[in-house]
């Protein structure tokens, strides 16, 4: 459902929290009414999503404005669209392509994203100077259920 929300036209960081809280109340009501037990599954990811979804919204806006190589921004694309993992760390942004971490040329990345990972759906241009995004169709948060379950005190 968070992927659906992020793919809608007008999303915002506060709106993403409202969306998740609305879902939480809907799923809780469905459980109380004996209609569905989706709340039990949703509860496991809620705490991670309530933090990660607003960050992904802001990251997508920034990437659309600053993450596309200017030479390619309005050109017809010839490369294939793919889903790649984007990681921000102290060594800089990198893409996981064919089981290799490759540096991606992004300047001025906000420091609040350090140690975050996202799935990016778009087109990547490989050049000798590094990777570039030539189109970004979507950006989605990566959350770890293992860490979330540990936080909740579950095994």
VOPAGU-2260 file (C-alpha; in pm, 1 decimal, decimal comma):
REM VOPAGU-2260
SITE   aa  ch    i         X         Y         Z
SITE  UNK   A    0       0,0       0,0       0,0
SITE  UNK   A    1     287,0     240,4      64,2
SITE  UNK   A    2     406,9     179,7    -292,9
SITE  UNK   A    3      60,1     272,9    -418,8
SITE  UNK   A    4      66,0     589,7    -205,2
SITE  UNK   A    5     410,1     692,4    -330,8
SITE  UNK   A    6     307,0     644,5    -693,4
SITE  UNK   A    7      16,4     888,9    -658,7
SITE  UNK   A    8      57,5    1238,0    -798,4
SITE  UNK   A    9      52,1    1455,8    -487,5
SITE  UNK   A   10     222,7    1303,5    -187,6
SITE  UNK   A   11     376,0    1477,0     110,9
SITE  UNK   A   12     569,9    1373,0     418,5
SITE  UNK   A   13     287,6    1472,3     658,8
SITE  UNK   A   14      34,1    1314,4     422,0
SITE  UNK   A   15     223,8     985,2     433,3
SITE  UNK   A   16     189,6     973,9     813,1
SITE  UNK   A   17    -182,7    1051,7     785,8
SITE  UNK   A   18    -215,3     774,2     526,1
SITE  UNK   A   19     -43,2     518,5     751,5
SITE  UNK   A   20    -241,8     621,0    1058,5
SITE  UNK   A   21    -565,6     596,3     859,7
SITE  UNK   A   22    -467,7     244,9     751,2
SITE  UNK   A   23    -381,0     153,6    1110,5
SITE  UNK   A   24    -723,8     262,8    1233,4
SITE  UNK   A   25    -899,2      86,7     943,4
SITE  UNK   A   26    -712,5    -240,0    1003,3
SITE  UNK   A   27    -771,9    -218,2    1378,5
SITE  UNK   A   28   -1146,5    -163,8    1318,5
SITE  UNK   A   29   -1157,6    -456,8    1073,6
SITE  UNK   A   30    -995,8    -676,5    1339,0
SITE  UNK   A   31   -1235,3    -559,2    1612,5
SITE  UNK   A   32   -1532,1    -631,1    1385,1
SITE  UNK   A   33   -1399,3    -978,1    1304,9
SITE  UNK   A   34   -1376,7    -898,3     933,4
SITE  UNK   A   35    -999,8    -934,1     883,4
SITE  UNK   A   36    -683,2    -982,7    1084,0
SITE  UNK   A   37    -468,9    -762,9     854,7
SITE  UNK   A   38    -393,2    -542,5    1156,0
SITE  UNK   A   39    -165,6    -808,9    1304,4
SITE  UNK   A   40      55,1    -804,7     993,1
SITE  UNK   A   41      37,7    -427,6     948,1
SITE  UNK   A   42     138,8    -367,4    1309,9
SITE  UNK   A   43     471,4    -539,9    1240,7
SITE  UNK   A   44     573,0    -288,0     974,9
SITE  UNK   A   45     392,9      24,1    1098,0
SITE  UNK   A   46     671,7     157,5    1324,4
SITE  UNK   A   47     929,8     128,7    1045,1
SITE  UNK   A   48     700,3     273,5     778,5
SITE  UNK   A   49     591,8     573,3     988,2
SITE  UNK   A   50     959,8     680,6     990,5
SITE  UNK   A   51    1067,1     559,1     646,0
SITE  UNK   A   52     776,5     670,5     427,1
SITE  UNK   A   53     810,2    1047,3     494,6
SITE  UNK   A   54    1185,9    1022,7     429,7
SITE  UNK   A   55    1116,7     843,4     100,3
SITE  UNK   A   56     870,1    1115,7      -1,8
SITE  UNK   A   57    1129,8    1386,7      54,4
SITE  UNK   A   58    1405,1    1181,1    -110,0
SITE  UNK   A   59    1189,9    1126,5    -420,3
SITE  UNK   A   60    1121,0    1500,1    -452,8
SITE  UNK   A   61    1491,0    1578,0    -416,5
SITE  UNK   A   62    1593,8    1306,1    -661,9
SITE  UNK   A   63    1345,3    1426,0    -925,5
SITE  UNK   A   64    1479,3    1781,7    -895,4
SITE  UNK   A   65    1850,9    1712,2    -839,5
SITE  UNK   A   66    1923,7    1345,6    -908,9
SITE  UNK   A   67    1877,3    1335,2   -1287,0
SITE  UNK   A   68    2178,0    1417,7   -1501,8
SITE  UNK   A   69    2098,3    1755,2   -1663,6
SITE  UNK   A   70    2207,8    1641,9   -2012,6
SITE  UNK   A   71    1939,8    1373,6   -2004,4
SITE  UNK   A   72    1664,6    1545,1   -1806,6
SITE  UNK   A   73    1430,8    1616,2   -2099,3
SITE  UNK   A   74    1573,4    1384,9   -2367,0
SITE  UNK   A   75    1421,0    1070,1   -2508,4
SITE  UNK   A   76    1557,6     773,0   -2311,6
SITE  UNK   A   77    1726,0     479,1   -2480,5
SITE  UNK   A   78    1826,7     276,9   -2172,5
SITE  UNK   A   79    1609,7      21,4   -2000,6
SITE  UNK   A   80    1414,2     106,1   -1690,9
SITE  UNK   A   81    1514,2     -98,1   -1388,8
SITE  UNK   A   82    1475,1    -120,8   -1013,8
SITE  UNK   A   83    1802,3     -59,0    -829,8
SITE  UNK   A   84    1895,9     -24,6    -466,8
SITE  UNK   A   85    2032,2     317,2    -369,7
SITE  UNK   A   86    2229,4     349,2     -46,9
SITE  UNK   A   87    2358,4     661,3     123,2
SITE  UNK   A   88    2653,9     620,0     354,8
SITE  UNK   A   89    2950,7     815,1     483,7
SITE  UNK   A   90    3140,5     718,5     167,3
SITE  UNK   A   91    2870,2     862,4     -56,6
SITE  UNK   A   92    2573,8     738,8    -258,1
SITE  UNK   A   93    2600,5     404,1    -437,2
SITE  UNK   A   94    2382,2     179,1    -652,3
SITE  UNK   A   95    2365,0    -198,4    -628,9
SITE  UNK   A   96    2383,4    -312,7    -992,1
SITE  UNK   A   97    2449,8    -676,2   -1083,5
SITE  UNK   A   98    2566,2    -755,7    -727,7
SITE  UNK   A   99    2820,4    -470,2    -726,1
SITE  UNK   A  100    2805,3    -140,8    -540,1
SITE  UNK   A  101    2884,6     136,6    -787,9
SITE  UNK   A  102    2918,1     504,0    -700,1
SITE  UNK   A  103    2638,1     719,3    -836,1
SITE  UNK   A  104    2698,0    1084,3    -919,7
SITE  UNK   A  105    2469,5    1284,1    -692,6
SITE  UNK   A  106    2583,2    1619,2    -561,3
SITE  UNK   A  107    2455,8    1789,2    -250,4
SITE  UNK   A  108    2276,5    1489,2    -101,5
SITE  UNK   A  109    2109,4    1589,5     226,9
SITE  UNK   A  110    2294,0    1437,9     522,3
SITE  UNK   A  111    1967,0    1326,0     684,0
SITE  UNK   A  112    1962,0    1033,1     442,5
SITE  UNK   A  113    2296,1     889,2     550,9
SITE  UNK   A  114    2260,3     521,0     629,4
SITE  UNK   A  115    1925,9     500,8     442,2
SITE  UNK   A  116    1847,6     268,4     154,2
SITE  UNK   A  117    1582,1     301,4    -112,0
SITE  UNK   A  118    1458,2     117,4    -418,7
SITE  UNK   A  119    1469,0     347,2    -719,8
SITE  UNK   A  120    1271,4     266,4   -1032,8
SITE  UNK   A  121    1428,9     448,7   -1324,0
SITE  UNK   A  122    1692,9     454,4   -1591,3
SITE  UNK   A  123    2064,4     449,7   -1509,0
SITE  UNK   A  124    2335,1     557,0   -1753,1
SITE  UNK   A  125    2673,7     390,7   -1705,0
SITE  UNK   A  126    2970,8     608,4   -1804,3
SITE  UNK   A  127    3344,1     593,0   -1729,3
SITE  UNK   A  128    3298,5     874,1   -1476,2
SITE  UNK   A  129    3030,3     677,6   -1289,1
SITE  UNK   A  130    2657,7     607,3   -1286,4
SITE  UNK   A  131    2391,3     868,8   -1350,5
SITE  UNK   A  132    2016,1     859,6   -1327,3
SITE  UNK   A  133    1860,7     971,3   -1654,8
SITE  UNK   A  134    1504,1     918,0   -1537,1
SITE  UNK   A  135    1340,7     848,6   -1202,7
SITE  UNK   A  136     995,1     694,9   -1204,4
SITE  UNK   A  137     967,1     604,5    -837,0
SITE  UNK   A  138    1154,4     584,8    -509,0
SITE  UNK   A  139    1052,9     350,9    -226,0
SITE  UNK   A  140    1184,1     294,6     127,6
SITE  UNK   A  141    1357,4     -24,4     229,5
SITE  UNK   A  142    1267,1    -143,7     574,9
SITE  UNK   A  143    1404,9    -438,9     764,2
SITE  UNK   A  144    1144,8    -654,1     934,1
SITE  UNK   A  145    1415,9    -835,6    1130,1
SITE  UNK   A  146    1522,3    -513,1    1302,8
SITE  UNK   A  147    1160,0    -411,0    1356,2
SITE  UNK   A  148    1072,5    -738,3    1524,5
SITE  UNK   A  149    1371,8    -702,3    1757,8
SITE  UNK   A  150    1256,9    -352,3    1851,6
SITE  UNK   A  151     907,7    -482,0    1927,7
SITE  UNK   A  152    1057,7    -752,7    2149,0
SITE  UNK   A  153     958,9   -1041,9    1922,9
SITE  UNK   A  154    1185,6   -1317,9    1802,6
